[in-house]
Amino acid sequence: MKENNKVVVLGGGSFGTVLANLAASNGYEVSLWVRDAEQALRINSEGANTNYHPELKLSDKIEASDDLKKVIKDASVVLIATPSSIFENITKRIVPLIDKNAYVISCTKGILSKPFRLLSDVISSQISNDIGVLSGPNLAKEIAESKVAGTVIASHSKELILSVKSILSSDTFKIYSSQDMEGVELAGALKNIYAIVCGMAESMKVGENAIGLILTRSMAEMSRFAVAKGADPITFLGLSGMGDLVATCTSKLSRNYQLGYHIGSGLNLSDSKLKVGQVAEGIRTLEVIKSESDKLGLNMPLVESLYKIINEKSSPSSLIEDLIKNPHEVDVEFTH
């Protein structure tokens, strides 16, 4: 760990809050940036982020603020956990503020379009700092309740990996390492699409066998796309791939699963988003992946079906019908 122990978390949402508390619980001074000054005042005065985790008592080592310049000053490690929609803007804003030796880690599961970019690419295009990606089956509510969980920190810097492990590890939170930043990041973003698919399928009571079918076809599609983008398909068999896919696609705590469930139950997209209440990245990611997979000529039938349901008013029941009728019948071939 660097001499300066100040850790910064950008984003006071569900995941950003638990990351801040993990770091503070390990003795680090944590600055938590939030967009709303009133939210910052409430967090500091109440010792809790009642918008997301009202029952979680936050460490007194956390100071929330909406002043980005103040938050970034003297930071040794910066964890970005904002929605993907503002990720690029926030990255640009910290460029003139951040120390050149600070580590910067993307903790957001999303992909940007026009052109296609991973969030780590957004960071590296703006600054020359060592960067990393944090991703895994990390349902924030369970982490807040100190239930056992694990995640993956991917980076080309061994020192960054060691720092993140020191900052975030706990008796109930295990951190694994990887050098495949692209694979870890793609897995975290892609699985949100398939969580919507699984939520939709569950609402239609398709049965456990069908969910098993959807999960494995989801993994095949994810890996196929990742290989086309230069990632290691083996990464998708690990915690950031299969682990995150299974947890998110079978959990009612998942916002993307909830979104799919509401759509499958007959609600339109707008009403489904209102029901969920928080940002579900899967729809935004769906649009990006559909466009990019078309350019690459990839076979991604679940993406195709979900896109038609969301954008062309196809019936949710077409999801299973399209899967069964799809002529592609080779099981495992994504490593080729």
Wavefront OBJ file of the C-alpha trace (Angstrom):
o trace
v 0.000 0.000 0.000
v 1.231 3.516 -0.739
v 2.299 5.756 2.138
v -0.878 7.815 1.835
v -3.781 5.655 2.976
v -6.595 7.783 1.584
v -9.104 5.750 -0.411
v -11.687 7.437 -2.612
v -14.961 5.901 -3.774
v -16.750 7.776 -6.546
v -20.440 6.940 -6.416
v -22.667 6.754 -3.359
v -24.993 4.123 -4.712
v -25.586 0.608 -3.468
v -22.200 -0.885 -4.407
v -20.129 2.244 -3.821
v -21.444 2.441 -0.271
v -20.443 -1.110 0.635
v -17.011 -0.657 -0.962
v -16.466 2.465 1.122
v -17.468 0.638 4.291
v -15.211 -2.336 3.558
v -12.230 -0.011 3.131
v -13.065 2.028 6.230
v -13.538 -1.138 8.279
v -9.939 -2.029 7.409
v -8.718 1.243 8.887
v -8.452 3.380 5.763
v -9.617 6.978 5.600
v -12.347 7.000 2.949
v -13.799 9.891 0.978
v -17.127 9.004 -0.641
v -18.182 11.244 -3.530
v -21.916 11.616 -4.111
v -23.707 13.845 -6.618
v -26.127 15.379 -4.129
v -24.971 17.708 -1.331
v -28.011 16.828 0.778
v -27.229 13.122 0.495
v -23.671 13.811 1.642
v -24.954 15.716 4.676
v -27.342 12.894 5.595
v -24.646 10.243 5.305
v -22.270 12.238 7.504
v -24.873 13.138 10.123
v -26.746 9.811 10.264
v -23.810 7.445 9.725
v -25.814 5.566 7.092
v -26.771 5.797 3.429
v -30.518 5.493 3.933
v -31.194 5.692 0.179
v -29.644 2.260 -0.321
v -28.630 0.539 2.932
v -30.634 2.034 5.817
v -29.657 -0.806 8.172
v -25.901 -0.592 7.473
v -24.003 1.393 10.103
v -21.186 3.156 8.275
v -17.710 3.557 9.732
v -16.837 6.973 11.123
v -13.771 6.862 8.851
v -16.059 7.621 5.881
v -16.630 11.240 4.905
v -19.157 11.894 2.137
v -18.978 14.987 -0.049
v -20.252 16.326 -3.368
v -17.022 18.341 -3.800
v -15.029 16.270 -6.302
v -11.863 18.351 -5.997
v -11.834 17.955 -2.220
v -12.546 14.228 -2.434
v -9.815 13.444 -4.973
v -7.095 15.502 -3.252
v -4.261 13.269 -1.966
v -6.053 10.034 -2.955
v -3.828 6.985 -3.310
v -6.573 4.664 -4.601
v -9.708 5.685 -6.510
v -12.606 3.245 -6.913
v -15.115 4.398 -9.556
v -18.580 2.981 -8.837
v -20.834 5.402 -10.704
v -23.511 4.388 -13.231
v -21.995 3.819 -16.682
v -24.030 6.740 -18.045
v -21.850 9.259 -16.161
v -18.630 7.220 -15.996
v -16.854 9.014 -18.840
v -17.822 12.445 -17.559
v -16.542 11.670 -14.062
v -13.301 10.260 -15.451
v -12.690 13.451 -17.435
v -13.393 15.566 -14.367
v -10.803 13.798 -12.204
v -8.010 14.043 -14.810
v -6.663 17.429 -13.647
v -7.199 16.529 -9.986
v -5.700 13.078 -9.524
v -2.146 12.276 -8.440
v -0.194 10.511 -11.201
v 0.735 7.694 -8.803
v -2.813 6.946 -7.641
v -4.382 3.638 -8.615
v -7.702 3.884 -10.475
v -10.130 0.957 -10.454
v -13.375 0.607 -12.397
v -16.067 -1.010 -10.246
v -18.905 -0.320 -12.705
v -20.360 -3.060 -14.901
v -21.124 -1.461 -18.220
v -19.920 -0.749 -21.759
v -20.029 2.487 -23.743
v -21.033 2.866 -27.382
v -20.164 5.061 -30.356
v -17.510 3.782 -30.447
v -17.583 0.506 -28.474
v -15.457 0.985 -25.345
v -14.846 -0.847 -22.114
v -14.837 1.411 -19.075
v -11.174 0.613 -18.445
v -10.490 1.960 -21.954
v -12.224 5.183 -20.955
v -9.870 5.523 -17.982
v -6.688 4.629 -19.882
v -7.527 7.068 -22.683
v -7.620 9.924 -20.163
v -4.831 9.166 -17.684
v -1.582 7.177 -17.544
v -2.093 5.847 -13.989
v -2.074 2.135 -13.216
v -5.641 0.898 -13.590
v -7.710 -2.129 -12.637
v -11.163 -3.662 -12.903
v -13.166 -5.040 -9.964
v -15.974 -7.450 -10.807
v -17.705 -10.552 -9.492
v -20.935 -11.861 -7.946
v -21.306 -8.829 -5.710
v -24.939 -8.308 -4.767
v -24.481 -5.256 -2.562
v -27.244 -6.069 -0.085
v -25.587 -9.357 0.857
v -22.174 -7.720 1.240
v -23.767 -5.065 3.463
v -25.152 -7.898 5.611
v -21.652 -9.450 5.869
v -22.698 -12.560 3.982
v -19.823 -14.446 2.362
v -18.878 -13.180 -1.099
v -15.907 -12.958 -3.426
v -14.741 -10.740 -6.245
v -11.931 -10.430 -8.784
v -9.451 -7.598 -9.150
v -7.909 -7.612 -12.623
v -4.880 -5.499 -13.454
v -1.481 -5.614 -15.124
v -0.031 -4.089 -11.940
v 0.795 -6.545 -9.159
v 1.148 -3.649 -6.723
v -2.363 -2.426 -7.524
v -3.764 -5.915 -6.973
v -2.059 -6.169 -3.577
v -3.362 -2.731 -2.584
v -6.952 -3.559 -3.481
v -6.743 -6.831 -1.572
v -5.457 -4.967 1.480
v -8.188 -2.337 1.229
v -11.252 -4.512 0.620
v -10.594 -8.011 1.988
v -12.485 -9.088 5.100
v -13.461 -12.226 6.988
v -16.448 -12.553 4.648
v -15.148 -10.919 1.443
v -12.526 -12.861 -0.537
v -10.608 -11.231 -3.400
v -9.069 -13.189 -6.265
v -6.715 -11.774 -8.896
v -6.476 -11.846 -12.681
v -4.462 -10.196 -15.433
v -7.298 -10.520 -17.968
v -8.848 -7.094 -17.515
v -10.838 -7.351 -20.740
v -12.332 -10.728 -19.835
v -13.241 -9.771 -16.271
v -14.791 -6.508 -17.429
v -16.732 -8.055 -20.316
v -18.072 -10.821 -18.072
v -19.384 -8.322 -15.539
v -21.115 -6.207 -18.160
v -22.466 -8.965 -20.405
v -24.087 -10.989 -17.654
v -26.516 -8.133 -16.949
v -28.200 -8.851 -20.280
v -28.723 -12.486 -19.363
v -29.997 -11.622 -15.893
v -32.847 -9.804 -17.653
v -33.418 -12.906 -19.788
v -33.499 -15.185 -16.733
v -35.831 -12.895 -14.809
v -38.162 -12.862 -17.781
v -38.023 -16.650 -18.091
v -38.675 -17.102 -14.366
v -41.774 -14.890 -14.569
v -43.129 -17.271 -17.205
v -42.488 -20.272 -14.919
v -40.454 -22.108 -17.542
v -38.951 -24.547 -15.009
v -35.473 -25.316 -13.678
v -34.382 -27.286 -16.747
v -35.052 -24.287 -18.964
v -33.118 -21.997 -16.628
v -30.168 -24.394 -16.874
v -30.466 -24.246 -20.654
v -30.570 -20.449 -20.651
v -27.599 -20.137 -18.287
v -25.357 -22.355 -20.399
v -26.390 -20.698 -23.658
v -25.757 -17.348 -21.978
v -22.245 -18.444 -21.074
v -21.631 -19.619 -24.647
v -22.742 -16.255 -26.036
v -20.709 -14.265 -23.515
v -17.564 -16.260 -24.219
v -18.075 -16.114 -27.977
v -18.274 -12.341 -27.832
v -15.281 -12.103 -25.489
v -13.065 -14.215 -27.763
v -13.973 -11.955 -30.690
v -12.796 -9.034 -28.556
v -9.498 -10.665 -27.600
v -10.343 -11.800 -24.062
v -9.419 -15.184 -22.571
v -12.457 -17.539 -22.595
v -11.079 -19.358 -19.541
v -11.815 -16.215 -17.509
v -15.511 -16.890 -18.064
v -15.300 -20.168 -16.158
v -14.190 -18.324 -13.021
v -15.749 -16.110 -10.373
v -16.127 -13.025 -12.566
v -17.748 -15.125 -15.301
v -19.762 -18.160 -14.259
v -19.866 -17.047 -10.615
v -21.365 -13.661 -11.427
v -23.672 -15.082 -14.094
v -25.221 -17.673 -11.772
v -25.600 -15.298 -8.814
v -27.129 -12.488 -10.839
v -29.342 -14.634 -13.054
v -30.942 -16.494 -10.156
v -31.269 -13.770 -7.523
v -34.292 -11.618 -6.814
v -31.814 -9.088 -5.377
v -30.476 -8.449 -8.887
v -31.899 -5.290 -10.438
v -31.546 -6.726 -13.929
v -33.304 -9.941 -12.901
v -36.104 -7.861 -11.370
v -36.392 -5.814 -14.563
v -36.724 -8.952 -16.673
v -39.257 -10.434 -14.272
v -41.504 -7.374 -14.524
v -41.244 -7.276 -18.324
v -42.053 -10.982 -18.518
v -45.051 -10.365 -16.271
v -46.505 -7.949 -18.811
v -45.233 -4.524 -17.751
v -43.653 -2.259 -20.345
v -40.020 -1.180 -20.021
v -40.761 2.209 -18.432
v -43.047 0.774 -15.767
v -40.596 -2.062 -15.112
v -37.790 0.445 -14.515
v -40.003 2.329 -12.074
v -40.725 -0.904 -10.209
v -37.007 -1.665 -9.866
v -36.271 1.863 -8.685
v -32.492 1.746 -9.187
v -30.281 1.716 -12.294
v -30.266 -1.623 -14.142
v -27.344 -1.555 -16.585
v -28.519 -4.492 -18.704
v -30.759 -2.575 -21.120
v -28.017 -0.083 -21.972
v -25.546 -2.935 -22.395
v -28.011 -4.844 -24.599
v -28.117 -1.992 -27.117
v -24.311 -1.819 -27.289
v -23.773 -5.582 -27.574
v -26.492 -6.015 -30.218
v -24.854 -3.367 -32.392
v -21.333 -4.718 -31.893
v -22.260 -8.399 -32.367
v -23.996 -7.494 -35.642
v -20.796 -5.803 -36.833
v -18.749 -8.855 -35.847
v -21.225 -11.317 -37.363
v -21.599 -13.267 -34.106
v -24.347 -15.767 -33.343
v -26.058 -14.451 -30.184
v -29.679 -15.680 -30.254
v -30.560 -14.638 -26.686
v -29.344 -11.110 -27.367
v -31.370 -11.111 -30.604
v -34.530 -12.292 -28.861
v -34.271 -9.866 -25.954
v -33.587 -6.988 -28.328
v -36.767 -7.787 -30.269
v -38.804 -7.979 -27.062
v -37.495 -4.629 -25.818
v -37.399 -2.695 -29.090
v -39.759 -4.424 -31.510
v -42.584 -5.371 -29.138
v -42.125 -9.123 -29.546
v -43.877 -11.202 -26.887
v -41.733 -12.356 -23.933
v -42.833 -15.907 -24.804
v -40.804 -15.604 -28.024
v -37.655 -15.860 -25.891
v -38.003 -19.617 -25.388
v -39.559 -20.208 -28.800
v -36.613 -18.537 -30.552
v -34.109 -20.513 -28.480
v -35.694 -23.862 -29.334
v -36.052 -23.042 -33.025
v -32.527 -21.649 -33.413
v -30.634 -23.908 -35.866
v -27.362 -23.645 -33.913
v -26.967 -27.008 -32.131
v -23.276 -27.325 -31.186
v -22.936 -27.204 -27.405
v -19.437 -26.098 -26.342
v -17.469 -24.297 -29.033
v -16.695 -20.877 -27.640
v -12.963 -21.582 -27.094
v -12.321 -22.090 -30.807
l 1 2 3 4 5 6 7 8 9 10 11 12 13 14 15 16 17 18 19 20 21 22 23 24 25 26 27 28 29 30 31 32 33 34 35 36 37 38 39 40 41 42 43 44 45 46 47 48 49 50 51 52 53 54 55 56 57 58 59 60 61 62 63 64 65 66 67 68 69 70 71 72 73 74 75 76 77 78 79 80 81 82 83 84 85 86 87 88 89 90 91 92 93 94 95 96 97 98 99 100 101 102 103 104 105 106 107 108 109 110 111 112 113 114 115 116 117 118 119 120 121 122 123 124 125 126 127 128 129 130 131 132 133 134 135 136 137 138 139 140 141 142 143 144 145 146 147 148 149 150 151 152 153 154 155 156 157 158 159 160 161 162 163 164 165 166 167 168 169 170 171 172 173 174 175 176 177 178 179 180 181 182 183 184 185 186 187 188 189 190 191 192 193 194 195 196 197 198 199 200 201 202 203 204 205 206 207 208 209 210 211 212 213 214 215 216 217 218 219 220 221 222 223 224 225 226 227 228 229 230 231 232 233 234 235 236 237 238 239 240 241 242 243 244 245 246 247 248 249 250 251 252 253 254 255 256 257 258 259 260 261 262 263 264 265 266 267 268 269 270 271 272 273 274 275 276 277 278 279 280 281 282 283 284 285 286 287 288 289 290 291 292 293 294 295 296 297 298 299 300 301 302 303 304 305 306 307 308 309 310 311 312 313 314 315 316 317 318 319 320 321 322 323 324 325 326 327 328 329 330 331 332 333 334 335 336
